[in-house]
């Protein structure tokens, strides 16, 4: 199948990669329909992002279709449209147990620290998929971006009359 790879600083390549195998326990096989490009992607392309290694398939702002699910998956099913939560945290370290998954000791962000969704299909942890019957693939690709703004607002806890 085809993918786009950032092979070195300021270099994109179309490559052929193997089709992913069937999903294992807790995984889903998804097809990428839409991908957003954000500042992180641009920084990676320019060679300015410290956690990015070349070569890498980018893509963490995604609108995907579930093709198949592995055993022990109950939150999504084949045919559903989903956004992808790209932060692959362990769930067991001190930071994860406190809800600070961005500080996970073994955090891997898809499209940045591991290959992402700028390919035809890929395997992902099913618990990181968020289905929607109402949002389009374009809208689902923007959910991660919107979540960052909502999180910042929640952390800032603005009150009426505050200025930011």
N, C-alpha and C positions, 0 to 999 in steps of 0.2 A: 504494500500500500504506500501511498505518497505522504510525505510530511515536509514541513519547512523547518530548517535547522539554522540556528545562528552558529556558524562553524568557527568563526573568529571575529575579532573586532570589526564592526561595520560590514559583515559579510553574511548574507542569507543564501542558503542553498536549498534547492528542491532535492529531496533524497527519497530513496525507496527503503522501506523498513519492513520487517516481518509483521504479518498480522498477529495481533495478540491472541493468546490461547483462550480457552473458555475460562470464565470467572471462577475463582476458588471460593472457599468459605468467606463470607463477609464482603465479597467483591461484586462489582457490576461491570459489564462490558458496555461502553457507551460510544455513540457516534457524535462527533462534534458537528454542530450545525452553524454556530456563530461563535466568534471569539473577539473580545475587546482587546485593544492595545492601549496600555497605560504607561505612565512615567517609568515604572519599574522595567517594563519591556524595552523602552527606549534606552534607559541606563544600561541594561544588559547588552543591548546591541552596540552601544558606544563603548563598552568595556569599562564602565564606571560603577558597576554594582559589585560590592565586595563578596557576596555569597554566590556569585554566578561563575560556573566553570564551562569552558568551551570544550567540545561542541554541546549544544543543548537545543532541544525542541521547546520553544516557548509556548505560552498559553495557559493562563490561570483565570481569566475572566471568560467564562464559558456558558453557552447554552447548548445542552446536550440531550440526546435521546437515549433512553435505556434500551439496549438490544437484548440483554440476557443478564440474569442474576445468578449468583452462586448460592450455595446452601447457607442457611442461617440469615438470609436477607428478607426482611419483612417491611422495610420502610419504602421500598420502590419496587416497581414491576416493569417488565418489558412493555415498551410503547410509551412510557411516560416521558414528558419533557421535564428537565431539571436544570437548576443552577448547580454549580460545583463550589463547595467550600474548599479552597486549595491548600489549606494548612494541615499537613499530615503530622499531627502530634501523637505522642505515645499514649497519653491518657493516664499514665501511672507515675510519672516523676513528680517531684514536689510542686513545680510550677503548674502542671496540668491538674493536679489534685486541688489546687487553689483556684482553678478557673483561668489562669494566666497562660493559655495555650500558646500565645506568641513567644513565651519564654521557655518553651519545652526544650529539654536538654537534647532531644534528637529531632527537633522540628525540621521537616522538609517541605518546602513550598513547591507544588507542581509548577512546571514551567520556569522555575528559577534554580532550584537545587536538585530537582529530578525532571525528567522529560515531561512536557505538558501536552496540551490539547490541540496544537496546530498540526494535527494529523487526522486521518479519516476516522480512526476509532482507537480506544485505549481502555485499559483496566484501571478502575479507581475503587477505593474503599466506598462501599455503599452508604455507610453512615455519613459520608461527606456530600451526599446528593440531597437536594431539596426540591421535591417535585412541585409542579404547578399545572393546573388545568386551565388557567386563565392567561398566564403570561406567554408572550411569543418567545422564540429563541433569541431574538434581538434583545428583548427586555431581560430575559434570564441571564444573558451575558453581562448585564450591567448590575446585577444583584450584589456581587462582591464589592463593586465600587460604592454603591449606595450604602452597604453595610458598614464600610469604613467611616463614612460621614455620620451615620447614625450612632456608631460607637463613640466617635469623638464628641458628638453632642451629649450623649449619655454621660460620658466621663466628665465633661465640662459642667454639667448640671446647671445650665443657664436658668435664671429666674426672669420673670417679667420685668422689662425695663433694662436688662443687662445689654451691653454692647460688646460685640466681639470683633 
